[in-house]
Amino acid sequence: MIFVHGNGDSSALWINNFWRFEANGFKRNQLFAIDFAYPNARREDAKPEFFRSSAEEQMKELAAFVEQVLKTTNRRKVALVGSSRGGNAIRSFLKNGGGAQFVSHAVLCGTPNKGIINSDSGLGAVLVGSEFNGAYSFLKDLNAGPDDLIPGVEMMAIRSDTNDKYSQPDGRFVGAPGKPTGVSYDSSELRGAKNVILDGLDHREVAFNKLAFGAMFEFITGKPPGNLFITQEPLPVLNGKVTGVSDGGVYTNLPVAEAEVEIFEVDVKTGERKTTTPAHRKVTGKDGVWGPFIGKSDAYYEFVLHMAAQPITHTYRSPFLRSSDVVHLRPGVFAKGDEQAAAVVTMSRPRGYFGIGRDKFSLDGKVPPGINDGVPGASTGKLAFEPGPRTVLAVFNNETIPARTWPVKENHLVVAEFLN
């Protein structure tokens, strides 16, 4: 099985899916996830941009990865599971890249199959020539014909009811509020395929939530999972890569050499380090690998990433329940105005968005500015703090992460990253 991440993302987002498949009988060596070198889409698909990829480049990279996995496993076919833009690469591989003969199942989660917009004019200047525009040649070709099926491949789409920010009739989330997008809440559906609607879930949760896992597991295996929860390992082995970011703030999944990673176990209530020396320290080689590190499944950790020309990034994480080799690390990036603060702390939810009224969340007891009402659309929230070290609690539903402030003037950024 191969998991295919979305726009700007990495394989790290699939960690819970891996763990749930393992908890239901899959072996770790049966589960793979691609890391596209340049995960961000070009703004106009036909125009080359540094550190961004075209739809065709993504498709070819996926094709090469599938070939590699088939050789490694000595299997004839794989099942593909894609989140958002990852589904574009899957559909293109199946239809245009000769992939149908190598794929048994394809599951697309929140993929904008009809587009984020469907407009020749691109709502003015929005998404003209984008692979996410249903009127652009890429999606027009994929959607040509009476249905969206590929002979020989079992296909399923998982979507939200009305809570996907990229399947909206109004252009609010693409910078054109009040203008019709030309698509609606069903933009992620596949004609003729099995379509599953998960009420209330957002654009990312339809790939990473436990209910999404249940749907994809049953579709691929033919039976419901015995367990939607994650069984713990007492001493998980953690590993991953350090990856980079361009001068323009565009993240890549290319490995970074000579980055230093330190890991500290921290107090569950205060986030303070339990020891002055790190539990793990490594300077990465050309492969960017920072581990392995044997942790504890009930421990909270602070990951400190030192990279040339980047902020020192302190990432506080809740416990890792099982082993994983997709604990990838990226440097934080200062935003405009951060330099005026003594300290900055960001809470981050990579596998979903913050829903006001749907979720319980706070940073230092407050809802950070910039998190919108209605359809969940923000995955981060940030607060500035006065000088002096202190504890900051980040809360999302049943998950609480203790973090500590670090001084901006000494080039420090702090992130509290939720697992769910």
Buried (B, 14 or more C-beta within 10 A) or exposed (E): BBBBBBBBBBBBBBBBBBBBBBBBEBEBEBBBBBBBBBBBBBEBBEEEBEBBBBBBBBBBBBBEBBEEBBEEEEEEBBBBBBBBBBBBBBBBBBBBBEBBEBBBBBBBBBBBBBBBBBBEEBBEEBBBBBBBBBBBEBBEEBBEEEEBBBEEBBBBBBBBEBBBBBBBBBBBBBEBEEBBBBBBBBBBBBBEBEBBBBEBBBBBBBBBBBBBBBBBBBBBBEEEBEEBEBEBBEEBBBBBBBBBBEEEEBBBBBBBEEBBBBBBBBEBEEBEBEEEEBBBBBEBEEEBBBBBBEBBBEBBBBBBBBBEEBBBBBBBBBBBBBBBBBBBBBBBBBEEEBEEBBBBBBBBBBBBBBBEEBBEBBBBEEEBEEBBEEBBBBBBBBBBBEEEEBBBBBBBEEBBBBBBBBBBEEEBBBBBBBBB
